[in-house]
Amino acid sequence: MHTALVASWAGSMALYELAVFDPSNPVLDPM
């Protein structure tokens, strides 16, 4: 359970960083 939570958190942070460093993607970064 703990491993799954850590994995999902790492995945969400990776998507967030991709959205921040790739603002041309309207799906990950609607701003």
HELIX and SHEET records of a PDB file:
HELIX    1   1 HIS A    2  PHE A   21  1                                  20    
END                                                                             
